Amino acid sequence: MSTRSFAGQVNAPEFPPDIEWVNTDRPITMQELRGKIVVLDFWTYC
């Protein structure tokens, strides 16, 4: 079994400018997250 790194092969899009952020006082940019492990938790209210 071989391991393959996908780092730097796929560029994530910027977050939309009109989204609402929780637990932060300002929007976060992709540049700030570069090189970090990021877990996104999407909530849906029914």
C-alpha positions in Angstrom: 0.0 0.0 0.0 1.4 3.4 -1.0 0.7 6.7 0.7 0.1 9.7 -1.5 0.0 13.3 -0.4 -2.6 15.6 -1.9 -1.2 18.7 -0.3 -1.1 21.6 -2.7 -2.8 19.8 -5.5 -6.3 21.2 -5.0 -7.1 24.8 -4.2 -10.1 25.4 -2.0 -12.3 28.3 -2.9 -12.6 31.4 -0.7 -15.5 31.5 1.7 -18.5 33.5 0.5 -18.4 37.1 1.7 -21.9 37.0 3.1 -21.8 34.0 5.4 -22.4 34.2 9.1 -19.4 33.2 11.3 -19.7 31.7 14.8 -17.1 32.0 17.6 -15.0 34.6 15.7 -15.2 38.3 15.6 -14.2 38.5 11.9 -14.3 36.4 8.7 -11.5 33.8 8.2 -9.6 33.7 4.9 -8.1 30.7 3.2 -4.7 32.3 3.5 -5.0 32.2 7.3 -5.8 28.5 7.2 -3.0 27.5 4.8 -0.9 24.7 6.2 -3.3 23.9 9.0 -5.6 21.0 9.6 -9.2 22.3 9.4 -12.4 20.6 10.5 -15.6 22.2 9.3 -18.9 21.4 11.1 -21.9 22.3 9.0 -25.2 22.8 11.0 -28.7 22.5 9.5 -31.8 23.7 11.3 -35.0 22.1 10.2 
